Amino acid sequence: AGLVARGRHGVGGLVPDETHFLNALHDSLETGMTPADELLQHFHGDWHGDLNKIYDQYSY
């Protein structure tokens, strides 16, 4: 059972299974911050309330 057992390859076969989706969860557990917490920290900190900065740093 689980993501490995499903055997679904991701990113056109470049990723062996879906477990890479858990990376964000592992990061949150290690740092104690969610992705939203990180964005708020930037918004109230180095971005000085300028939400346009999100496009520079988070677009792909």
Buried (B, 14 or more C-beta within 10 A) or exposed (E): EEBEEEEEEBEEEEEEBBEEEEEEEEEBEEEEBEEEEBBEEBBEEEBEEEEEBEEEEEEE
